[in-house]
Amino acid sequence: MRKLLTNKLFVTVVSLLIILAVIILGAIPGSPLNSFLKPVGAVIDPVQRGVKAAGNSISDFWAALTDGMAIRSENETLRTEIAELQYQINQREEAAIRYEELQEAFHIRETFSNYDIFHAAVLSREADEWFSVLRVGAGTSDGIVVEQGQSLAVVDVRMNLVGRVIEVGDNESTILPLLHEGFRVSGKVNAVNGATFLITGDSSLKQDGLCLVTGITPDTVPSPGDEIVTSGDGGLFPQGIPIGVIESVDTSDELNITAVLRPYSDIADINDIFIMVPLEEPEDVSGTGSGADDGTRSEDS
């Protein structure tokens, strides 16, 4: 015990604790220590004020810290809500644009009334070097049937040629786009008695989204800006489907005049396509017999 009392550190700590206790008790209103501390108030008051100020500062700091954390959490919540609302707005804008585009597609039915028009969404673009084929979400279960030797035209929402159907499954179909090297179609200048050409995909042009035009004679050279539509020759594609415009013409070799065509349809941005299936011709069934009239029966596929 004597060692503790003679220990300067111990005595200092105890003295400080006693002084601190007296200061705190003296700060309490009505405390009996107030009368005792009056003579030394001039010395203790500044210390009390300092302690009180320190306490207030700590309290204010803690309140500011907790308020800041609450504000940060609230801001994070608001940012998340704003991002979600912006996403919904973008989705609705995209849906509105798509709806307007699909509304335009009704003109396809009006223009080609002898065709069944089947809508399909593009599921994927399967590519090796470029878009080799498109997979779309419509097949035999939707009524799409490709007869032997038949080629079904595929157009976009603005009735521009996209390509042709090469395979039909139960719920999907495969489309060969006009940029593919294996695609070819007979086209003509969109004018009365317009010259006829052959439009094909080309390996050196498809990277730029262009097609090759061949079958040009010195008397039928098209001009840049000429619109090319399907000619209807061969019966595989209906006549008058817009294909694109002539971008340039190469007449350096009169025996092999070629041109470059830029398709109207942008394969990279297509989301919806329409498959054109020709309606079957009405089938006439006539019969004769006693008391029977001749009749005609038509069936639509």
C-alpha angles and dihedrals in degrees: 000000000000089000090056093048091049092047106104094205092052092048091048093050093047092048092051091049091051092048091048091049091049091049093050093046091046090055091061111097112247093016113154087228090069093080091044093049097047094093090052095037092107088062100037100042095070089049091049091049090049092051091047092048091049090051092049091048092052091048092048091047092051092047091050091048094050092044090050092051091049092049091049091051091048091050091052090051091048092048090052092049092048091050090050092049091048090051091051091048091050091048092051092047090050091047091050092051091048091048091053090049092050089049088058089054091071087077087069090065091047094049097043101035092160091063133077108230118212121192120214135173119231109251100183145344108228110201142177102172097347136349098316097172140355124224114211132187103247131084147144091314087064093050100265112140127169114207122211110285092007125129119198117212118229121205136178128239091279091053094252118145114262102170140276139289114258101169136020126198131178096277104002140053132200119228126202105211121219091247090065117104090233094058123097134163136172111247137178139197107269096245138091107291089359116181117262124232141170117252117199141165115258129201094219094048105038093077086066093043093252137131133214123243118205137162091072119150126197088256095051103045109149123219127235108269095032112139116233123206133176111281097209091230113149093020095252094111128030116248122260104031108144112243106172145277133290108255101181141352129216113205097161090112112044090196092054110032112173138177137198120234127199110210119228092223116079104213093194094060102039116123100162132036136180124221115211114215115183115235117242116256113255109269114227116211113186126181136174130205142133111305092357126121124216111261138191124214125189127194126195119208 
